[in-house]
Every structure is written in C-alpha cells, then in structure tokens.
C-alpha cells in the first residue's frame, strides 16, 4: 500500500527478540500513529469480540498502545469451527499486481517470526513457498514486478529448475514458477492461542462467551451482552467474527460476507522418505489453469496436506456438516496422483472441514459501522487473510481511532452482494 492509497505509516523491523515482542511485535511494529492515539485517548476501554487471527492481533496492538482491552470469544481462541482454527496456513507475499497485500504480508512476517520466537513450539516454518503455472500470465508478471519495486526476494524458475530442486513434485506442463524463500507455513491454531496467551500475560482480559450488541445512544454502541447476562460496557468495540459477522449484523453484512465450505486432506508419506519434510519440500500452489490446488509438506508428522482453493457451497458455520465428502476426497486424490506420483496410493490420515468467509471481491473489510461511530467491523478474510493478521490488527487498531487514512479497498462501500473474487 502506498501513501497515496492510504498506507498506515511505519513498518516492522527485521531484528526481533523475545523482549521486543512484549513491547510490540516486530520491535518497531506498533500501531500506525500510536503515539497520537496514546496521547489523545490512552487508557480507553475497548472490547474486541472474536479471538481469531484478526481479533487477537487487533487486541494485541490496542494493548500495546496503552488501552484496557477485553477479548471475547464464544468458543475459545482459534476453536475448531473458526476460520483461524486448524493446523496450518500458507504465508507468502506474491499477489500479482496487488501491492497492498504484498506489503501487508511482508510487514507481517517479522511479527510472526517474533511470535514464533517466544512460542514453546515453532509457529512459522520457513520452508519457502513455490507457485507454478502452465502460463506466464499477468499474475506472475505482476508478482515479479511488485517484488522488484519493494526490494523483496523472489526467484523465477523454469520447469527444469523446479524439477531439480523439488523432485517430489511432477512439473509436467509447467512453464513458470515463483519461489519465495523467506515465507512458508504458519501453525494456525497454535499461533493464535500463543498470541492470546501473551495478551493475557500482559494483563489483558480474556472472556469466553458469545457477545451481542446491547443498546445504543448518541450514535454509539453502549455495551455487549454475554450469554451469562453480564454486560460489558466500553468506549469502543471491534467485531472480528469471521463467518459469524454477518449473523451479528445481518442488515448491513448479511449479503456481503459469504461463508463457504472448504475441505482439506492429509496423506501419509512413504516410511523413511525425507522428500516431503519441510527441510526439502516447500509450501506450494498449482495455478492449474485457474483451478488452484495448494498444499504443505509433512508438518510435525501430520501428513502432507492438500486443498482445492475454490468457493464451495454456501454454509452456516453453526450448522454445516463437518464430515468430509467422498467427492472432494476423490478430486484431491486425482490431483495428488498427477502431481505427486510418489504419493499414489498413500493412506488418508486426516481431513478437516472448515470455511472461507468471502467478501464479494476478496478484499478485507476493515471499516467503521455505518451508524455506530465507535464500532469497527473486521472480516472478509476470504481464504487468504491469515498471513496478514499482524498488519490487519495494526491497521484496524489505528482505524478505530481515526489515526490512519482510510484504505478504500477495505471499506464497506466497496463490498457488493455478488461473489466475484478478484484477490488470490
């Protein structure tokens, strides 16, 4: 994001320590304009509803700015039905010409590294990420150009080079690949739970319970009400509820955030075969003529993970069937057998059913409620949001106080009612 497009000023630095995370993830990665926020409104009472990756990082940055923050979640941080739950997420900076997301991903990386440094087990697995395609299209050309402009490392590879370097993948029919060596896999559930634990250790308040808006006066929300009947009053509120966001605000978001079913599968590797370990195999995505498949190496002996990046059927996160389907498994196996011949016949070791919560165009929603001036809505992760959590949290915390210029692409006004995802 450039200054002209409303980029929050300030970037996290690369040199991080355990101490620096306590002061602000990534050392200098504090709120954009945090000194102004602290000087004008330090110590405000803020309730953040939703302890997924967006909510947890927003609470973290607000806490670093000196506010009294309560973080609330109905089922606990990164629970099994949350979009931030599950085992792993890719982190990468390649976004075609979408420099705004390249910057967010790049600026988030040192903060993930800092969090990983204080976790008992690693959060960031720096195995690298390779994208490949049969066609060198605008997406690949744009990714190369944006990386050059921002001075970020990216390696362009042809089929022969990829085959030599990553022999566990069959690159038949592939023309171009892009390899990002500094990125890799994030251990999703662990990272959010670690961040929430750090938040609590730094005197943040964490509550478990469903929170609903309660009362409004003078164009502002007064409180949220928990299932227990208790109400939590605050000066400002953030709702970062993933697929539950349109259920809480149906009038303004009911047709603008779409929750869709996604299925992922894990397969056993041949015994003693080290080609599928993260030391040898990167995270990957096959653009597959626009029908994208992606996956991970064998992280922590869980098995090699495969997923199909498509919008599944519309679902309700409270009622959708969490059992994998035979049709989705067969689709993945057919792709696996074509691109990963050494895994033909591999035993299925696990499956997960989760969801994307998609905005109409794939852009994030980070905007103030249209009638409640002290309420910020954060969502629309759209299947690619997890990696951006630290910078989404920093921007959201600043946006809540008007300490950053509004990014139009994150506005409610740009969200339509028809799915047409343009961000990948």
URKAFEN-V914118 format. One record per residue. RES is the residue in one small letter. PHI is phi as a letter, one per 40 degrees, with the letter a starting at -180 (* if undefined). D_FIRST is the distance of its C-alpha to the first C-alpha in whole Angstrom. Layout:
# URKAFEN-V914118
res=RES phi=PHI d_first=D_FIRST
res=RES phi=PHI d_first=D_FIRST
This chain:
# URKAFEN-V914118
res=x phi=* d_first=0
res=x phi=c d_first=4
res=x phi=d d_first=7
res=x phi=c d_first=8
res=x phi=c d_first=6
res=x phi=g d_first=7
res=x phi=c d_first=5
res=x phi=c d_first=8
res=x phi=c d_first=10
res=x phi=g d_first=12
res=x phi=b d_first=12
res=x phi=c d_first=14
res=x phi=c d_first=17
res=x phi=c d_first=19
res=x phi=c d_first=22
res=x phi=b d_first=23
res=x phi=b d_first=27
res=x phi=c d_first=28
res=x phi=c d_first=29
res=x phi=c d_first=25
res=x phi=c d_first=24
res=x phi=c d_first=27
res=x phi=c d_first=25
res=x phi=i d_first=21
res=x phi=d d_first=20
res=x phi=g d_first=19
res=x phi=g d_first=21
res=x phi=c d_first=18
res=x phi=c d_first=16
res=x phi=b d_first=17
res=x phi=d d_first=16
res=x phi=c d_first=13
res=x phi=g d_first=16
res=x phi=c d_first=19
res=x phi=c d_first=21
res=x phi=c d_first=21
res=x phi=c d_first=21
res=x phi=c d_first=24
res=x phi=c d_first=26
res=x phi=c d_first=26
res=x phi=a d_first=27
res=x phi=c d_first=27
res=x phi=g d_first=29
res=x phi=c d_first=29
res=x phi=c d_first=30
res=x phi=b d_first=27
res=x phi=b d_first=28
res=x phi=b d_first=25
res=x phi=b d_first=27
res=x phi=h d_first=26
res=x phi=b d_first=26
res=x phi=c d_first=24
res=x phi=c d_first=21
res=x phi=c d_first=19
res=x phi=c d_first=22
res=x phi=c d_first=23
res=x phi=c d_first=19
res=x phi=c d_first=19
res=x phi=c d_first=23
res=x phi=d d_first=22
res=x phi=c d_first=20
res=x phi=c d_first=22
res=x phi=c d_first=25
res=x phi=c d_first=23
res=x phi=c d_first=23
res=x phi=g d_first=26
res=x phi=c d_first=27
res=x phi=c d_first=30
res=x phi=b d_first=28
res=x phi=b d_first=30
res=x phi=b d_first=28
res=x phi=b d_first=30
res=x phi=a d_first=31
res=x phi=c d_first=33
res=x phi=b d_first=34
res=x phi=h d_first=33
res=x phi=d d_first=29
res=x phi=f d_first=28
res=x phi=c d_first=32
res=x phi=c d_first=33
res=x phi=c d_first=32
res=x phi=c d_first=28
res=x phi=c d_first=25
res=x phi=c d_first=24
res=x phi=c d_first=28
res=x phi=g d_first=29
res=x phi=c d_first=29
res=x phi=a d_first=26
res=x phi=b d_first=23
res=x phi=c d_first=21
res=x phi=b d_first=18
res=x phi=a d_first=16
res=x phi=b d_first=13
res=x phi=c d_first=14
res=x phi=b d_first=12
res=x phi=g d_first=13
res=x phi=c d_first=11
res=x phi=c d_first=9
res=x phi=c d_first=6
res=x phi=d d_first=4
res=x phi=c d_first=7
res=x phi=c d_first=8
res=x phi=c d_first=6
res=x phi=c d_first=8
res=x phi=c d_first=11
res=x phi=c d_first=11
res=x phi=c d_first=11
res=x phi=c d_first=13
res=x phi=d d_first=16
res=x phi=c d_first=17
res=x phi=c d_first=18
res=x phi=c d_first=20
res=x phi=c d_first=22
res=x phi=c d_first=23
res=x phi=c d_first=24
res=x phi=c d_first=26
res=x phi=c d_first=27
res=x phi=b d_first=29
res=x phi=c d_first=30
res=x phi=c d_first=34
res=x phi=b d_first=32
res=x phi=c d_first=29
res=x phi=b d_first=26
res=x phi=b d_first=24
res=x phi=b d_first=26
res=x phi=c d_first=25
res=x phi=c d_first=26
res=x phi=g d_first=23
res=x phi=b d_first=22
res=x phi=b d_first=23
res=x phi=b d_first=23
res=x phi=a d_first=25
res=x phi=a d_first=26
res=x phi=c d_first=29
res=x phi=b d_first=27
res=x phi=c d_first=25
res=x phi=c d_first=22
res=x phi=c d_first=19
res=x phi=c d_first=17
res=x phi=c d_first=19
res=x phi=c d_first=18
res=x phi=c d_first=15
res=x phi=c d_first=14
res=x phi=c d_first=16
res=x phi=c d_first=15
res=x phi=c d_first=11
res=x phi=c d_first=13
res=x phi=c d_first=15
res=x phi=c d_first=12
res=x phi=c d_first=11
res=x phi=g d_first=14
res=x phi=b d_first=14
res=x phi=c d_first=18
res=x phi=a d_first=19
res=x phi=b d_first=22
res=x phi=c d_first=23
res=x phi=b d_first=27
res=x phi=c d_first=30
res=x phi=d d_first=32
res=x phi=c d_first=35
res=x phi=c d_first=32
res=x phi=c d_first=31
res=x phi=c d_first=35
res=x phi=c d_first=36
res=x phi=c d_first=33
res=x phi=b d_first=33
res=x phi=c d_first=36
res=x phi=c d_first=36
res=x phi=b d_first=34
res=x phi=c d_first=36
res=x phi=c d_first=34
res=x phi=d d_first=36
res=x phi=g d_first=35
res=x phi=c d_first=31
res=x phi=b d_first=30
res=x phi=a d_first=26
res=x phi=b d_first=25
res=x phi=b d_first=22
res=x phi=b d_first=22
res=x phi=b d_first=20
res=x phi=c d_first=22
res=x phi=c d_first=20
res=x phi=b d_first=20
res=x phi=i d_first=22
res=x phi=b d_first=24
res=x phi=b d_first=23
res=x phi=c d_first=26
res=x phi=c d_first=25
res=x phi=d d_first=28
res=x phi=c d_first=29
res=x phi=c d_first=25
res=x phi=c d_first=25
res=x phi=c d_first=29
res=x phi=c d_first=28
res=x phi=c d_first=26
res=x phi=c d_first=28
res=x phi=c d_first=31
res=x phi=c d_first=29
res=x phi=d d_first=28
res=x phi=c d_first=32
res=x phi=c d_first=33
res=x phi=c d_first=31
res=x phi=g d_first=33
res=x phi=c d_first=31
res=x phi=c d_first=33
res=x phi=b d_first=32
res=x phi=b d_first=34
res=x phi=b d_first=35
res=x phi=i d_first=36
res=x phi=c d_first=35
res=x phi=b d_first=33
res=x phi=b d_first=33
res=x phi=d d_first=33
res=x phi=b d_first=36
res=x phi=g d_first=37
res=x phi=a d_first=35
res=x phi=a d_first=36
res=x phi=f d_first=34
res=x phi=g d_first=31
res=x phi=b d_first=30
res=x phi=c d_first=31
res=x phi=c d_first=34
res=x phi=a d_first=34
res=x phi=b d_first=34
res=x phi=b d_first=37
res=x phi=c d_first=37
res=x phi=d d_first=40
res=x phi=c d_first=42
res=x phi=g d_first=43
res=x phi=c d_first=41
res=x phi=b d_first=38
res=x phi=b d_first=35
res=x phi=c d_first=35
res=x phi=a d_first=31
res=x phi=c d_first=30
res=x phi=a d_first=26
res=x phi=b d_first=26
res=x phi=b d_first=23
res=x phi=b d_first=24
res=x phi=b d_first=22
res=x phi=b d_first=25
res=x phi=f d_first=24
res=x phi=c d_first=26
res=x phi=c d_first=28
res=x phi=d d_first=26
res=x phi=c d_first=27
res=x phi=c d_first=31
res=x phi=c d_first=30
res=x phi=b d_first=29
res=x phi=c d_first=30
res=x phi=c d_first=30
res=x phi=b d_first=27
res=x phi=b d_first=25
res=x phi=d d_first=28
res=x phi=b d_first=28
res=x phi=b d_first=24
res=x phi=b d_first=23
res=x phi=b d_first=25
res=x phi=c d_first=27
res=x phi=b d_first=28
res=x phi=c d_first=30
res=x phi=b d_first=29
res=x phi=b d_first=32
res=x phi=b d_first=32
res=x phi=b d_first=35
res=x phi=b d_first=36
res=x phi=b d_first=38
res=x phi=c d_first=41
res=x phi=c d_first=41
res=x phi=d d_first=44
res=x phi=d d_first=46
res=x phi=g d_first=45
res=x phi=c d_first=42
res=x phi=c d_first=40
res=x phi=c d_first=37
res=x phi=b d_first=35
res=x phi=c d_first=35
res=x phi=c d_first=31
res=x phi=c d_first=33
res=x phi=b d_first=33
res=x phi=b d_first=31
res=x phi=c d_first=27
res=x phi=c d_first=25
res=x phi=a d_first=25
res=x phi=a d_first=24
res=x phi=b d_first=27
res=x phi=c d_first=25
res=x phi=f d_first=29
res=x phi=f d_first=28
res=x phi=g d_first=26
res=x phi=b d_first=28
res=x phi=c d_first=26
res=x phi=b d_first=28
res=x phi=a d_first=26
res=x phi=a d_first=28
res=x phi=b d_first=28
res=x phi=c d_first=31
res=x phi=c d_first=34
res=x phi=c d_first=32
res=x phi=f d_first=35
res=x phi=g d_first=38
res=x phi=c d_first=36
res=x phi=h d_first=37
res=x phi=c d_first=34
res=x phi=b d_first=32
res=x phi=b d_first=31
res=x phi=a d_first=29
res=x phi=b d_first=29
res=x phi=c d_first=25
res=x phi=a d_first=26
res=x phi=c d_first=27
res=x phi=c d_first=30
res=x phi=c d_first=32
res=x phi=c d_first=31
res=x phi=b d_first=33
res=x phi=b d_first=33
res=x phi=c d_first=32
res=x phi=c d_first=35
res=x phi=b d_first=38
res=x phi=c d_first=36
res=x phi=c d_first=39
res=x phi=c d_first=37
res=x phi=c d_first=40
res=x phi=c d_first=38
res=x phi=b d_first=40
res=x phi=c d_first=42
res=x phi=c d_first=40
res=x phi=c d_first=37
res=x phi=c d_first=38
res=x phi=c d_first=40
res=x phi=c d_first=37
res=x phi=c d_first=35
res=x phi=c d_first=39
res=x phi=c d_first=39
res=x phi=c d_first=36
res=x phi=d d_first=36
res=x phi=c d_first=40
res=x phi=c d_first=38
res=x phi=c d_first=35
res=x phi=b d_first=37
res=x phi=c d_first=41
res=x phi=c d_first=41
res=x phi=b d_first=41
res=x phi=d d_first=43
res=x phi=g d_first=45
res=x phi=c d_first=43
res=x phi=c d_first=44
res=x phi=c d_first=41
res=x phi=b d_first=41
res=x phi=i d_first=39
res=x phi=a d_first=36
res=x phi=b d_first=34
res=x phi=b d_first=33
res=x phi=b d_first=30
res=x phi=a d_first=28
res=x phi=c d_first=24
res=x phi=b d_first=23
res=x phi=c d_first=21
res=x phi=c d_first=19
res=x phi=c d_first=21
res=x phi=b d_first=18
res=x phi=g d_first=16
res=x phi=c d_first=13
res=x phi=c d_first=14
res=x phi=b d_first=16
res=x phi=a d_first=15
res=x phi=a d_first=17
res=x phi=c d_first=20
res=x phi=c d_first=23
res=x phi=c d_first=24
res=x phi=b d_first=28
res=x phi=b d_first=27
res=x phi=c d_first=25
res=x phi=b d_first=25
res=x phi=b d_first=24
res=x phi=b d_first=21
res=x phi=b d_first=20
res=x phi=b d_first=18
res=x phi=a d_first=19
res=x phi=g d_first=18
res=x phi=d d_first=18
res=x phi=f d_first=19
res=x phi=g d_first=20
res=x phi=b d_first=17
res=x phi=c d_first=16
res=x phi=d d_first=18
res=x phi=d d_first=16
res=x phi=c d_first=13
res=x phi=d d_first=16
res=x phi=d d_first=15
res=x phi=c d_first=12
res=x phi=d d_first=12
res=x phi=c d_first=15
res=x phi=c d_first=14
res=x phi=c d_first=12
res=x phi=c d_first=15
res=x phi=c d_first=17
res=x phi=c d_first=15
res=x phi=c d_first=15
res=x phi=d d_first=19
res=x phi=b d_first=20
res=x phi=g d_first=18
res=x phi=c d_first=16
res=x phi=a d_first=12
res=x phi=c d_first=11
res=x phi=c d_first=11
res=x phi=c d_first=9
res=x phi=d d_first=11
res=x phi=c d_first=11
res=x phi=c d_first=12
res=x phi=c d_first=15
res=x phi=c d_first=18
res=x phi=c d_first=19
res=x phi=c d_first=17
res=x phi=c d_first=19
res=x phi=c d_first=22
res=x phi=b d_first=25
res=x phi=b d_first=26
res=x phi=c d_first=24
res=x phi=a d_first=22
res=x phi=c d_first=19
res=x phi=b d_first=17
res=x phi=b d_first=15
res=x phi=b d_first=16
